[in-house]
Amino acid sequence: MLMLGGAGVTGLTGYFTRTAPTAVQFLAMGVVGLLCIFGSAYFDHRTEPRDETPS
């Protein structure tokens, strides 16, 4: 679900920048896509269970 949200946000970025030059649109979509990837990785890191006991 999180990945679908990121794809939706990236798609909306492309939609709202459709009148901009192609390079600007690609740059905006790339930045938003990377932010979504890092946000997903951060969320995954924060929700991963951790054992505090040594192995």
PQR file with spaces between the fields and no chain letter, atoms N, CA, C, O and H, PARSE charges and radii, in Angstrom:
ATOM       1  N    MET     1       0.822   -1.184    0.000 -0.4000 1.5000
ATOM       2  CA   MET     1       0.000    0.000    0.000 -0.0000 2.0000
ATOM       3  C    MET     1       0.874    1.258    0.000  0.5500 1.7000
ATOM       4  O    MET     1       0.577    2.253   -0.661 -0.5500 1.4000
ATOM       5  N    LEU     2       1.946    1.171    0.758 -0.4000 1.5000
ATOM       6  CA   LEU     2       2.861    2.306    0.830 -0.0000 2.0000
ATOM       7  C    LEU     2       3.494    2.585   -0.527  0.5500 1.7000
ATOM       8  O    LEU     2       3.658    3.740   -0.919 -0.5500 1.4000
ATOM       9  H    LEU     2       2.187    0.362    1.295  0.4000 1.0000
ATOM      10  N    MET     3       3.847    1.524   -1.239 -0.4000 1.5000
ATOM      11  CA   MET     3       4.467    1.701   -2.560 -0.0000 2.0000
ATOM      12  C    MET     3       3.458    2.259   -3.567  0.5500 1.7000
ATOM      13  O    MET     3       3.816    3.070   -4.420 -0.5500 1.4000
ATOM      14  H    MET     3       3.714    0.585   -0.921  0.4000 1.0000
ATOM      15  N    LEU     4       2.215    1.831   -3.470 -0.4000 1.5000
ATOM      16  CA   LEU     4       1.191    2.392   -4.354 -0.0000 2.0000
ATOM      17  C    LEU     4       0.992    3.878   -4.093  0.5500 1.7000
ATOM      18  O    LEU     4       0.787    4.655   -5.025 -0.5500 1.4000
ATOM      19  H    LEU     4       1.924    1.171   -2.776  0.4000 1.0000
ATOM      20  N    GLY     5       1.051    4.271   -2.835 -0.4000 1.5000
ATOM      21  CA   GLY     5       0.953    5.689   -2.498 -0.0000 2.0000
ATOM      22  C    GLY     5       2.097    6.495   -3.088  0.5500 1.7000
ATOM      23  O    GLY     5       1.892    7.586   -3.618 -0.5500 1.4000
ATOM      24  H    GLY     5       1.217    3.640   -2.077  0.4000 1.0000
ATOM      25  N    GLY     6       3.305    5.949   -2.992 -0.4000 1.5000
ATOM      26  CA   GLY     6       4.470    6.627   -3.564 -0.0000 2.0000
ATOM      27  C    GLY     6       4.369    6.745   -5.072  0.5500 1.7000
ATOM      28  O    GLY     6       4.719    7.773   -5.651 -0.5500 1.4000
ATOM      29  H    GLY     6       3.472    5.062   -2.561  0.4000 1.0000
ATOM      30  N    ALA     7       3.877    5.666   -5.712 -0.4000 1.5000
ATOM      31  CA   ALA     7       3.696    5.714   -7.164 -0.0000 2.0000
ATOM      32  C    ALA     7       2.628    6.735   -7.539  0.5500 1.7000
ATOM      33  O    ALA     7       2.753    7.434   -8.545 -0.5500 1.4000
ATOM      34  H    ALA     7       3.592    4.831   -5.242  0.4000 1.0000
ATOM      35  N    GLY     8       1.586    6.818   -6.729 -0.4000 1.5000
ATOM      36  CA   GLY     8       0.526    7.801   -6.989 -0.0000 2.0000
ATOM      37  C    GLY     8       1.029    9.230   -6.854  0.5500 1.7000
ATOM      38  O    GLY     8       0.700   10.091   -7.670 -0.5500 1.4000
ATOM      39  H    GLY     8       1.484    6.251   -5.912  0.4000 1.0000
ATOM      40  N    VAL     9       1.823    9.477   -5.830 -0.4000 1.5000
ATOM      41  CA   VAL     9       2.381   10.824   -5.634 -0.0000 2.0000
ATOM      42  C    VAL     9       3.319   11.182   -6.779  0.5500 1.7000
ATOM      43  O    VAL     9       3.310   12.312   -7.267 -0.5500 1.4000
ATOM      44  H    VAL     9       2.090    8.778   -5.167  0.4000 1.0000
ATOM      45  N    THR    10       4.125   10.219   -7.204 -0.4000 1.5000
ATOM      46  CA   THR    10       5.034   10.461   -8.328 -0.0000 2.0000
ATOM      47  C    THR    10       4.249   10.714   -9.608  0.5500 1.7000
ATOM      48  O    THR    10       4.606   11.593  -10.392 -0.5500 1.4000
ATOM      49  H    THR    10       4.132    9.301   -6.808  0.4000 1.0000
ATOM      50  N    GLY    11       3.189    9.952   -9.821 -0.4000 1.5000
ATOM      51  CA   GLY    11       2.338   10.166  -10.993 -0.0000 2.0000
ATOM      52  C    GLY    11       1.655   11.524  -10.963  0.5500 1.7000
ATOM      53  O    GLY    11       1.554   12.194  -11.991 -0.5500 1.4000
ATOM      54  H    GLY    11       2.899    9.238   -9.184  0.4000 1.0000
ATOM      55  N    LEU    12       1.190   11.929   -9.801 -0.4000 1.5000
ATOM      56  CA   LEU    12       0.572   13.257   -9.679 -0.0000 2.0000
ATOM      57  C    LEU    12       1.586   14.364   -9.953  0.5500 1.7000
ATOM      58  O    LEU    12       1.247   15.394  -10.535 -0.5500 1.4000
ATOM      59  H    LEU    12       1.272   11.385   -8.966  0.4000 1.0000
ATOM      60  N    THR    13       2.818   14.149   -9.536 -0.4000 1.5000
ATOM      61  CA   THR    13       3.872   15.125   -9.838 -0.0000 2.0000
ATOM      62  C    THR    13       4.053   15.257  -11.344  0.5500 1.7000
ATOM      63  O    THR    13       4.182   16.363  -11.868 -0.5500 1.4000
ATOM      64  H    THR    13       3.094   13.313   -9.063  0.4000 1.0000
ATOM      65  N    GLY    14       4.061   14.123  -12.034 -0.4000 1.5000
ATOM      66  CA   GLY    14       4.163   14.165  -13.487 -0.0000 2.0000
ATOM      67  C    GLY    14       2.969   14.851  -14.125  0.5500 1.7000
ATOM      68  O    GLY    14       3.116   15.584  -15.102 -0.5500 1.4000
ATOM      69  H    GLY    14       3.957   13.225  -11.608  0.4000 1.0000
ATOM      70  N    TYR    15       1.789   14.613  -13.573 -0.4000 1.5000
ATOM      71  CA   TYR    15       0.570   15.226  -14.114 -0.0000 2.0000
ATOM      72  C    TYR    15       0.591   16.748  -13.927  0.5500 1.7000
ATOM      73  O    TYR    15       0.262   17.500  -14.844 -0.5500 1.4000
ATOM      74  H    TYR    15       1.669   14.017  -12.779  0.4000 1.0000
ATOM      75  N    PHE    16       0.979   17.185  -12.733 -0.4000 1.5000
ATOM      76  CA   PHE    16       0.957   18.622  -12.459 -0.0000 2.0000
ATOM      77  C    PHE    16       2.107   19.382  -13.110  0.5500 1.7000
ATOM      78  O    PHE    16       2.055   20.607  -13.216 -0.5500 1.4000
ATOM      79  H    PHE    16       1.246   16.574  -11.988  0.4000 1.0000
ATOM      80  N    THR    17       3.145   18.670  -13.548 -0.4000 1.5000
ATOM      81  CA   THR    17       4.247   19.337  -14.241 -0.0000 2.0000
ATOM      82  C    THR    17       4.209   19.062  -15.746  0.5500 1.7000
ATOM      83  O    THR    17       5.214   19.237  -16.435 -0.5500 1.4000
ATOM      84  H    THR    17       3.187   17.674  -13.462  0.4000 1.0000
ATOM      85  N    ARG    18       3.057   18.636  -16.255 -0.4000 1.5000
ATOM      86  CA   ARG    18       2.967   18.264  -17.677 -0.0000 2.0000
ATOM      87  C    ARG    18       3.183   19.440  -18.619  0.5500 1.7000
ATOM      88  O    ARG    18       3.560   19.229  -19.772 -0.5500 1.4000
ATOM      89  H    ARG    18       2.240   18.494  -15.696  0.4000 1.0000
ATOM      90  N    THR    19       2.961   20.659  -18.174 -0.4000 1.5000
ATOM      91  CA   THR    19       3.174   21.819  -19.047 -0.0000 2.0000
ATOM      92  C    THR    19       4.609   22.336  -18.965  0.5500 1.7000
ATOM      93  O    THR    19       5.005   23.197  -19.750 -0.5500 1.4000
ATOM      94  H    THR    19       2.655   20.831  -17.237  0.4000 1.0000
ATOM      95  N    ALA    20       5.383   21.817  -18.024 -0.4000 1.5000
ATOM      96  CA   ALA    20       6.781   22.236  -17.873 -0.0000 2.0000
ATOM      97  C    ALA    20       7.625   21.547  -18.946  0.5500 1.7000
ATOM      98  O    ALA    20       7.190   20.564  -19.545 -0.5500 1.4000
ATOM      99  H    ALA    20       5.062   21.117  -17.386  0.4000 1.0000
ATOM     100  N    PRO    21       8.813   22.055  -19.182 -0.5600 1.5000
ATOM     101  CA   PRO    21       9.720   21.361  -20.103  0.2800 2.0000
ATOM     102  C    PRO    21       9.997   19.930  -19.621  0.5500 1.7000
ATOM     103  O    PRO    21       9.927   19.639  -18.427 -0.5500 1.4000
ATOM     104  N    THR    22      10.305   19.066  -20.554 -0.4000 1.5000
ATOM     105  CA   THR    22      10.486   17.652  -20.239 -0.0000 2.0000
ATOM     106  C    THR    22      11.574   17.430  -19.200  0.5500 1.7000
ATOM     107  O    THR    22      11.414   16.589  -18.314 -0.5500 1.4000
ATOM     108  H    THR    22      10.362   19.302  -21.524  0.4000 1.0000
ATOM     109  N    ALA    23      12.664   18.158  -19.288 -0.4000 1.5000
ATOM     110  CA   ALA    23      13.746   17.995  -18.323 -0.0000 2.0000
ATOM     111  C    ALA    23      13.286   18.349  -16.910  0.5500 1.7000
ATOM     112  O    ALA    23      13.657   17.675  -15.948 -0.5500 1.4000
ATOM     113  H    ALA    23      12.794   18.841  -20.007  0.4000 1.0000
ATOM     114  N    VAL    24      12.493   19.388  -16.785 -0.4000 1.5000
ATOM     115  CA   VAL    24      11.979   19.792  -15.469 -0.0000 2.0000
ATOM     116  C    VAL    24      11.019   18.724  -14.937  0.5500 1.7000
ATOM     117  O    VAL    24      11.038   18.397  -13.751 -0.5500 1.4000
ATOM     118  H    VAL    24      12.193   19.936  -17.566  0.4000 1.0000
ATOM     119  N    GLN    25      10.186   18.187  -15.822 -0.4000 1.5000
ATOM     120  CA   GLN    25       9.243   17.151  -15.409 -0.0000 2.0000
ATOM     121  C    GLN    25       9.988   15.903  -14.940  0.5500 1.7000
ATOM     122  O    GLN    25       9.651   15.343  -13.897 -0.5500 1.4000
ATOM     123  H    GLN    25      10.171   18.452  -16.786  0.4000 1.0000
ATOM     124  N    PHE    26      10.989   15.462  -15.688 -0.4000 1.5000
ATOM     125  CA   PHE    26      11.769   14.292  -15.288 -0.0000 2.0000
ATOM     126  C    PHE    26      12.491   14.536  -13.970  0.5500 1.7000
ATOM     127  O    PHE    26      12.536   13.652  -13.115 -0.5500 1.4000
ATOM     128  H    PHE    26      11.263   15.917  -16.535  0.4000 1.0000
ATOM     129  N    LEU    27      13.055   15.728  -13.798 -0.4000 1.5000
ATOM     130  CA   LEU    27      13.760   16.056  -12.567 -0.0000 2.0000
ATOM     131  C    LEU    27      12.797   16.045  -11.381  0.5500 1.7000
ATOM     132  O    LEU    27      13.107   15.471  -10.336 -0.5500 1.4000
ATOM     133  H    LEU    27      13.018   16.446  -14.493  0.4000 1.0000
ATOM     134  N    ALA    28      11.644   16.667  -11.535 -0.4000 1.5000
ATOM     135  CA   ALA    28      10.657   16.705  -10.448 -0.0000 2.0000
ATOM     136  C    ALA    28      10.177   15.302  -10.095  0.5500 1.7000
ATOM     137  O    ALA    28      10.074   14.954   -8.919 -0.5500 1.4000
ATOM     138  H    ALA    28      11.392   17.133  -12.383  0.4000 1.0000
ATOM     139  N    MET    29       9.885   14.497  -11.115 -0.4000 1.5000
ATOM     140  CA   MET    29       9.419   13.137  -10.849 -0.0000 2.0000
ATOM     141  C    MET    29      10.527   12.301  -10.221  0.5500 1.7000
ATOM     142  O    MET    29      10.255   11.477   -9.348 -0.5500 1.4000
ATOM     143  H    MET    29       9.969   14.779  -12.070  0.4000 1.0000
ATOM     144  N    GLY    30      11.756   12.498  -10.645 -0.4000 1.5000
ATOM     145  CA   GLY    30      12.875   11.759  -10.065 -0.0000 2.0000
ATOM     146  C    GLY    30      13.086   12.095   -8.600  0.5500 1.7000
ATOM     147  O    GLY    30      13.309   11.209   -7.776 -0.5500 1.4000
ATOM     148  H    GLY    30      11.977   13.167  -11.354  0.4000 1.0000
ATOM     149  N    VAL    31      13.015   13.377   -8.280 -0.4000 1.5000
ATOM     150  CA   VAL    31      13.195   13.804   -6.892 -0.0000 2.0000
ATOM     151  C    VAL    31      12.068   13.256   -6.017  0.5500 1.7000
ATOM     152  O    VAL    31      12.325   12.734   -4.932 -0.5500 1.4000
ATOM     153  H    VAL    31      12.834   14.098   -8.950  0.4000 1.0000
ATOM     154  N    VAL    32      10.839   13.370   -6.476 -0.4000 1.5000
ATOM     155  CA   VAL    32       9.712   12.856   -5.698 -0.0000 2.0000
ATOM     156  C    VAL    32       9.796   11.337   -5.568  0.5500 1.7000
ATOM     157  O    VAL    32       9.519   10.786   -4.502 -0.5500 1.4000
ATOM     158  H    VAL    32      10.630   13.794   -7.357  0.4000 1.0000
ATOM     159  N    GLY    33      10.173   10.669   -6.636 -0.4000 1.5000
ATOM     160  CA   GLY    33      10.329    9.216   -6.580 -0.0000 2.0000
ATOM     161  C    GLY    33      11.389    8.798   -5.578  0.5500 1.7000
ATOM     162  O    GLY    33      11.181    7.852   -4.818 -0.5500 1.4000
ATOM     163  H    GLY    33      10.399   11.116   -7.502  0.4000 1.0000
ATOM     164  N    LEU    34      12.517    9.485   -5.566 -0.4000 1.5000
ATOM     165  CA   LEU    34      13.574    9.175   -4.597 -0.0000 2.0000
ATOM     166  C    LEU    34      13.126    9.454   -3.165  0.5500 1.7000
ATOM     167  O    LEU    34      13.440    8.690   -2.253 -0.5500 1.4000
ATOM     168  H    LEU    34      12.685   10.253   -6.184  0.4000 1.0000
ATOM     169  N    LEU    35      12.402   10.534   -2.972 -0.4000 1.5000
ATOM     170  CA   LEU    35      11.880   10.820   -1.632 -0.0000 2.0000
ATOM     171  C    LEU    35      10.920    9.723   -1.168  0.5500 1.7000
ATOM     172  O    LEU    35      10.922    9.341    0.003 -0.5500 1.4000
ATOM     173  H    LEU    35      12.146   11.155   -3.713  0.4000 1.0000
ATOM     174  N    CYS    36      10.111    9.226   -2.082 -0.4000 1.5000
ATOM     175  CA   CYS    36       9.187    8.137   -1.735 -0.0000 2.0000
ATOM     176  C    CYS    36       9.950    6.859   -1.408  0.5500 1.7000
ATOM     177  O    CYS    36       9.573    6.130   -0.491 -0.5500 1.4000
ATOM     178  H    CYS    36      10.109    9.536   -3.033  0.4000 1.0000
ATOM     179  N    ILE    37      11.004    6.587   -2.141 -0.4000 1.5000
ATOM     180  CA   ILE    37      11.817    5.392   -1.864 -0.0000 2.0000
ATOM     181  C    ILE    37      12.477    5.510   -0.489  0.5500 1.7000
ATOM     182  O    ILE    37      12.438    4.565    0.299 -0.5500 1.4000
ATOM     183  H    ILE    37      11.310    7.180   -2.886  0.4000 1.0000
ATOM     184  N    PHE    38      13.076    6.652   -0.201 -0.4000 1.5000
ATOM     185  CA   PHE    38      13.721    6.834    1.093 -0.0000 2.0000
ATOM     186  C    PHE    38      12.695    6.841    2.227  0.5500 1.7000
ATOM     187  O    PHE    38      12.970    6.332    3.314 -0.5500 1.4000
ATOM     188  H    PHE    38      13.108    7.420   -0.841  0.4000 1.0000
ATOM     189  N    GLY    39      11.523    7.411    1.982 -0.4000 1.5000
ATOM     190  CA   GLY    39      10.462    7.384    2.989 -0.0000 2.0000
ATOM     191  C    GLY    39       9.999    5.970    3.273  0.5500 1.7000
ATOM     192  O    GLY    39       9.761    5.613    4.427 -0.5500 1.4000
ATOM     193  H    GLY    39      11.300    7.825    1.100  0.4000 1.0000
ATOM     194  N    SER    40       9.869    5.166    2.238 -0.4000 1.5000
ATOM     195  CA   SER    40       9.478    3.770    2.408 -0.0000 2.0000
ATOM     196  C    SER    40      10.547    3.004    3.172  0.5500 1.7000
ATOM     197  O    SER    40      10.219    2.206    4.049 -0.5500 1.4000
ATOM     198  H    SER    40      10.063    5.456    1.301  0.4000 1.0000
ATOM     199  N    ALA    41      11.815    3.228    2.860 -0.4000 1.5000
ATOM     200  CA   ALA    41      12.909    2.549    3.560 -0.0000 2.0000
ATOM     201  C    ALA    41      12.957    2.972    5.025  0.5500 1.7000
ATOM     202  O    ALA    41      13.197    2.144    5.904 -0.5500 1.4000
ATOM     203  H    ALA    41      12.082    3.877    2.147  0.4000 1.0000
ATOM     204  N    TYR    42      12.730    4.250    5.288 -0.4000 1.5000
ATOM     205  CA   TYR    42      12.721    4.731    6.675 -0.0000 2.0000
ATOM     206  C    TYR    42      11.567    4.096    7.445  0.5500 1.7000
ATOM     207  O    TYR    42      11.749    3.660    8.582 -0.5500 1.4000
ATOM     208  H    TYR    42      12.535    4.922    4.574  0.4000 1.0000
ATOM     209  N    PHE    43      10.396    4.042    6.843 -0.4000 1.5000
ATOM     210  CA   PHE    43       9.241    3.430    7.494 -0.0000 2.0000
ATOM     211  C    PHE    43       9.510    1.958    7.780  0.5500 1.7000
ATOM     212  O    PHE    43       9.183    1.467    8.861 -0.5500 1.4000
ATOM     213  H    PHE    43      10.249    4.397    5.920  0.4000 1.0000
ATOM     214  N    ASP    44      10.102    1.250    6.823 -0.4000 1.5000
ATOM     215  CA   ASP    44      10.421   -0.156    6.996 -0.0000 2.0000
ATOM     216  C    ASP    44      11.443   -0.344    8.125  0.5500 1.7000
ATOM     217  O    ASP    44      11.336   -1.278    8.920 -0.5500 1.4000
ATOM     218  H    ASP    44      10.367    1.649    5.945  0.4000 1.0000
ATOM     219  N    HIS    45      12.419    0.540    8.184 -0.4000 1.5000
ATOM     220  CA   HIS    45      13.433    0.473    9.240 -0.0000 2.0000
ATOM     221  C    HIS    45      12.804    0.710   10.608  0.5500 1.7000
ATOM     222  O    HIS    45      13.144    0.023   11.571 -0.5500 1.4000
ATOM     223  H    HIS    45      12.505    1.299    7.538  0.4000 1.0000
ATOM     224  N    ARG    46      11.896    1.670   10.704 -0.4000 1.5000
ATOM     225  CA   ARG    46      11.293    2.017   11.990 -0.0000 2.0000
ATOM     226  C    ARG    46      10.328    0.946   12.482  0.5500 1.7000
ATOM     227  O    ARG    46      10.156    0.796   13.692 -0.5500 1.4000
ATOM     228  H    ARG    46      11.619    2.228    9.922  0.4000 1.0000
ATOM     229  N    THR    47       9.704    0.209   11.597 -0.4000 1.5000
ATOM     230  CA   THR    47       8.713   -0.781   12.017 -0.0000 2.0000
ATOM     231  C    THR    47       9.289   -2.185   12.133  0.5500 1.7000
ATOM     232  O    THR    47       8.565   -3.115   12.489 -0.5500 1.4000
ATOM     233  H    THR    47       9.845    0.331   10.614  0.4000 1.0000
ATOM     234  N    GLU    48      10.582   -2.361   11.840 -0.4000 1.5000
ATOM     235  CA   GLU    48      11.208   -3.676   11.928 -0.0000 2.0000
ATOM     236  C    GLU    48      11.411   -4.044   13.396  0.5500 1.7000
ATOM     237  O    GLU    48      11.952   -3.247   14.163 -0.5500 1.4000
ATOM     238  H    GLU    48      11.170   -1.606   11.551  0.4000 1.0000
ATOM     239  N    PRO    49      10.985   -5.236   13.792 -0.5600 1.5000
ATOM     240  CA   PRO    49      11.195   -5.624   15.197  0.2800 2.0000
ATOM     241  C    PRO    49      12.678   -5.811   15.501  0.5500 1.7000
ATOM     242  O    PRO    49      13.445   -6.283   14.661 -0.5500 1.4000
ATOM     243  N    ARG    50      13.060   -5.437   16.698 -0.4000 1.5000
ATOM     244  CA   ARG    50      14.449   -5.545   17.091 -0.0000 2.0000
ATOM     245  C    ARG    50      14.529   -6.341   18.396  0.5500 1.7000
ATOM     246  O    ARG    50      13.722   -6.145   19.305 -0.5500 1.4000
ATOM     247  H    ARG    50      12.437   -5.053   17.380  0.4000 1.0000
ATOM     248  N    ASP    51      15.490   -7.220   18.472 -0.4000 1.5000
ATOM     249  CA   ASP    51      15.767   -7.929   19.725 -0.0000 2.0000
ATOM     250  C    ASP    51      16.950   -7.241   20.384  0.5500 1.7000
ATOM     251  O    ASP    51      17.988   -7.020   19.759 -0.5500 1.4000
ATOM     252  H    ASP    51      16.146   -7.379   17.734  0.4000 1.0000
ATOM     253  N    GLU    52      16.780   -6.914   21.634 -0.4000 1.5000
ATOM     254  CA   GLU    52      17.855   -6.252   22.368 -0.0000 2.0000
ATOM     255  C    GLU    52      18.795   -7.261   23.004  0.5500 1.7000
ATOM     256  O    GLU    52      19.825   -6.870   23.552 -0.5500 1.4000
ATOM     257  H    GLU    52      15.938   -7.094   22.142  0.4000 1.0000
ATOM     258  N    THR    53      18.471   -8.547   22.949 -0.4000 1.5000
ATOM     259  CA   THR    53      19.345   -9.553   23.543 -0.0000 2.0000
ATOM     260  C    THR    53      20.467   -9.913   22.590  0.5500 1.7000
ATOM     261  O    THR    53      20.233  -10.038   21.388 -0.5500 1.4000
ATOM     262  H    THR    53      17.634   -8.864   22.504  0.4000 1.0000
ATOM     263  N    PRO    54      21.674  -10.082   23.094 -0.5600 1.5000
ATOM     264  CA   PRO    54      22.789  -10.465   22.211  0.2800 2.0000
ATOM     265  C    PRO    54      22.635  -11.903   21.739  0.5500 1.7000
ATOM     266  O    PRO    54      22.037  -12.727   22.431 -0.5500 1.4000
ATOM     267  N    SER    55      23.170  -12.202   20.569 -0.4000 1.5000
ATOM     268  CA   SER    55      23.051  -13.545   19.990 -0.0000 2.0000
ATOM     269  C    SER    55      23.933  -14.531   20.656  0.5500 1.7000
ATOM     270  O    SER    55      23.944  -15.703   20.280 -0.5500 1.4000
ATOM     271  H    SER    55      23.656  -11.533   20.007  0.4000 1.0000
